[in-house]
């Protein structure tokens, strides 16, 4: 058959990125104890460790030709990576937004205050609802 395309098999690759724990100096904050911060830092360290282990395992499986949607072990590890990666990233955002002597509410007219007012009616109404959530 002339002119017909020949199917080719391109090997899959997976680059195993290694993440490092980011340093955060978060002691002496008002409203959250140093012990609570330490617990969050421990959780964060666990997420970083698991992301790195899962990336390593997924790269190894890919190298062995086991990266396939029909491989339940591969798909399970991929979903697990999503959970761990989200935990790592959300903690980094959480820590980056903590600071000593922070204002207790967003400044009037700020993007956050506007978004909260649009969603909840006002910053005060959001704070009341968030506080009652437990």
C-alpha positions in Angstrom: 0.0 0.0 0.0 1.7 3.2 -1.1 1.1 6.5 0.6 -0.4 4.9 3.7 0.9 6.2 7.0 2.7 3.6 9.1 1.8 3.7 12.8 4.8 4.5 15.0 5.3 3.8 18.6 6.7 6.7 20.5 8.0 5.7 23.9 6.5 7.5 26.8 8.7 9.6 29.1 8.1 10.9 32.5 10.5 13.4 34.1 10.7 12.8 37.8 10.9 16.3 39.3 12.2 16.6 42.8 10.6 19.1 45.1 12.2 20.7 48.1 10.5 21.9 51.2 10.2 25.7 51.2 11.5 27.5 54.3 8.8 29.4 56.3 9.5 31.5 59.4 6.0 31.4 61.1 6.5 31.7 64.8 4.7 34.1 67.1 1.6 34.6 65.0 -1.6 35.9 66.5 -4.5 33.6 66.3 -2.6 30.4 65.7 -0.1 28.8 68.1 3.4 27.8 67.3 2.4 24.2 68.0 -0.3 24.4 65.4 2.1 25.9 62.9 4.6 23.1 63.7 1.9 20.5 63.0 1.2 22.1 59.6 4.9 22.2 58.8 5.1 18.5 59.6 2.1 17.7 57.3 3.7 19.9 54.6 7.0 18.0 54.9 5.0 14.7 54.5 3.3 15.9 51.3 6.6 17.0 49.8 8.1 13.6 50.6 5.2 11.7 49.1 5.2 13.8 46.0 8.8 13.0 45.4 8.3 9.3 46.1 5.3 9.1 43.8 7.1 11.0 41.0 10.0 8.6 41.3 7.7 5.5 41.2 5.7 6.9 38.2 8.9 7.6 36.3 10.2 4.1 37.0 6.8 2.6 35.8 6.9 4.7 32.7 10.5 3.6 32.0 9.3 -0.1 32.2 6.5 0.6 29.8 3.8 0.4 32.5 2.3 3.9 32.0 -1.1 3.0 30.7 -4.7 4.0 31.5 -5.5 0.3 31.6 -2.9 -0.3 34.3 -4.7 0.2 37.6 -1.5 0.5 39.7 -0.3 3.4 37.4 -3.7 5.2 37.4 -4.0 4.8 41.2 -0.5 6.2 41.8 -1.4 9.1 39.4 -4.5 10.0 41.4 -2.6 9.7 44.6 0.0 12.1 43.2 -2.7 14.6 42.6 -3.9 14.4 46.2 -0.3 14.7 47.6 0.6 17.5 45.2 -2.5 19.5 46.1 -1.7 19.1 49.8 1.9 20.4 49.2 0.8 23.3 47.1 -2.1 24.4 49.3 0.2 24.4 52.4 2.7 26.5 50.5 0.0 29.1 49.7 -1.4 28.9 53.2 2.1 29.6 54.7 2.9 32.3 52.2 -0.3 34.2 53.4 0.5 34.1 57.1 2.3 37.0 58.6 2.7 38.7 62.0 0.6 41.7 62.7 -1.8 40.9 59.8 -5.0 42.9 59.5 -7.9 40.9 60.7 -9.9 41.6 57.6 -9.1 42.5 54.0 -8.9 46.2 53.2 -12.1 47.7 51.9 -12.2 47.8 48.1 -9.4 45.1 47.8 -9.8 42.3 45.3 -10.4 39.8 48.2 -13.0 42.1 49.9 -14.8 42.6 46.6 -14.9 38.9 45.8 -16.2 38.1 49.3 -18.9 40.7 49.1 -19.9 39.4 45.7 -20.2 35.8 47.0 -21.4 36.4 50.5 -23.0 39.9 50.6 -20.2 41.4 52.7 -16.8 40.6 54.3 -18.7 40.6 57.7 -21.2 38.0 56.4 -18.4 35.8 55.1 -16.5 36.0 58.4 -19.7 35.1 60.3 -20.4 32.1 58.0 -16.7 31.0 58.0 -16.6 31.2 61.8 -19.7 29.2 62.3 -18.3 26.3 60.1 -16.3 25.1 63.0 
